[in-house]
Amino acid sequence: MRQHWLGTMLIAAMAAGTVAVLPAAPASAAVPCTETAQDAATARATAKRCQRRVEVLAERSETALVFANPSGTMTAEISLKAERARGADGRWVTADATLRRNTDGTVSPVAAALPVVFSGGGTGPVARIGKGDKELVLDWTATLPVPVLDGPRATYPDVLPGVDLRLTADVEGFSEVLVVKDQVAAKHPALKRLAFKTRTKGLSIRTDSTTGAVSAVDGSGAVVFGGSTPTMWDSGVKAGARRAATADGVADPAEALPAKQRPMRTEITPGELAVVPDASLFTGPRHRLPGLRRPDLARRSQSLGPAVEAVR
């Protein structure tokens, strides 16, 4: 009897030893309904679960945003011009062509898709622009004054007697205009042929034999920076006349292009880009000075080179 009792106790103890109270399994943490996701797969899953579109950060660029939709489809929103640029910390920021002075004395846009740098005055390059390992530099032929900044525009007063040089920044390039301020200035011999010294890295400058448009191409002939035909025009324009859009897409009243305008011949030699104005627009009987536009410098469809505008 005693042996049976001990056996019973042993079995009960063994049975008791197998009893354990297990904690309840934790509930799965809810994934937040974010507006962005790093990759497409995560964006699709979030869009479906949250029933709203989610941006794919890995696909974001200067000109494009890509979204996953709740239906499982994808949508790309593409702009013709850069709307974003990388900030100094590598993060995306809104593109902004407003000029600011840098610590080294140069001038550049607040946030541009391409590195654009203007002279802060002195003997350095008047402008430089790059893309990847390619670069183009323009030099003025004399010492430049300190520029007056106004939004995206830098004006270098009296680079020739009675003639200002105005550079307009864009988030993808820049334009140049020489402003001839009076009839005396219009007779300056330097206006017979306007030249900028050029330096390039991985690029060659060429003109279109038909239109005269200027472009900078790489070794394969692909256009890296492209532009329009250098043009000069009569600045005596009435209100409501057609206006030339500046490189930042904003119409500049000082760059109005009336019906009376003429292309300028372009001359490209090693280390130099020059345009030859039509002198008759400087000396016409209407006594209205012309504007001379060199092609602006930018990637894709915008232009390369200087311009001249004359005002009454």
HELIX and SHEET records of a PDB file:
HELIX    1   1 ARG A    2  GLY A   17  1                                  16    
HELIX    2   2 ALA A   40  CYS A   50  1                                  11    
HELIX    3   3 LEU A   57  GLU A   59  5                                   3    
HELIX    4   4 GLN A  183  ALA A  186  1                                   4    
HELIX    5   5 PRO A  189  LYS A  192  5                                   4    
HELIX    6   6 ALA A  279  LEU A  281  5                                   3    
SHEET    1   A 4 THR A  36  ALA A  37  0                                        
SHEET    2   A 4 VAL A  54  VAL A  56  1                                        
SHEET    3   A 4 ALA A  64  ALA A  68 -1                                        
SHEET    4   A 4 MET A  74  ILE A  78 -1                                        
SHEET    1   B 2 ARG A  84  ARG A  86  0                                        
SHEET    2   B 2 TRP A  92  THR A  94 -1                                        
SHEET    1   C 2 ASP A  96  ARG A 101  0                                        
SHEET    2   C 2 VAL A 107  ALA A 111 -1                                        
SHEET    1   D 6 VAL A 116  PHE A 118  0                                        
SHEET    2   D 6 ALA A 127  LYS A 131 -1                                        
SHEET    3   D 6 LYS A 134  ASP A 139 -1                                        
SHEET    4   D 6 LEU A 194  LYS A 201 -1                                        
SHEET    5   D 6 GLU A 272  VAL A 276 -1                                        
SHEET    6   D 6 ARG A 265  THR A 269 -1                                        
SHEET    1   E 7 VAL A 148  ASP A 150  0                                        
SHEET    2   E 7 ARG A 153  LEU A 160 -1                                        
SHEET    3   E 7 VAL A 163  ASP A 170 -1                                        
SHEET    4   E 7 GLY A 173  VAL A 180 -1                                        
SHEET    5   E 7 PRO A 290  ARG A 293 -1                                        
SHEET    6   E 7 THR A 231  ASP A 234 -1                                        
SHEET    7   E 7 GLN A 261  PRO A 263 -1                                        
SHEET    1   F 8 VAL A 148  ASP A 150  0                                        
SHEET    2   F 8 ARG A 153  LEU A 160 -1                                        
SHEET    3   F 8 VAL A 163  ASP A 170 -1                                        
SHEET    4   F 8 GLY A 173  VAL A 180 -1                                        
SHEET    5   F 8 LEU A 297  ARG A 299 -1                                        
SHEET    6   F 8 VAL A 223  GLY A 226 -1                                        
SHEET    7   F 8 VAL A 214  VAL A 217 -1                                        
SHEET    8   F 8 SER A 204  THR A 207 -1                                        
SHEET    1   G 5 VAL A 148  ASP A 150  0                                        
SHEET    2   G 5 ARG A 153  LEU A 160 -1                                        
SHEET    3   G 5 VAL A 163  ASP A 170 -1                                        
SHEET    4   G 5 GLY A 173  VAL A 180 -1                                        
SHEET    5   G 5 ALA A 307  ALA A 310  1                                        
SHEET    1   H 2 ARG A 243  ALA A 245  0                                        
SHEET    2   H 2 ALA A 251  ALA A 256 -1                                        
END                                                                             
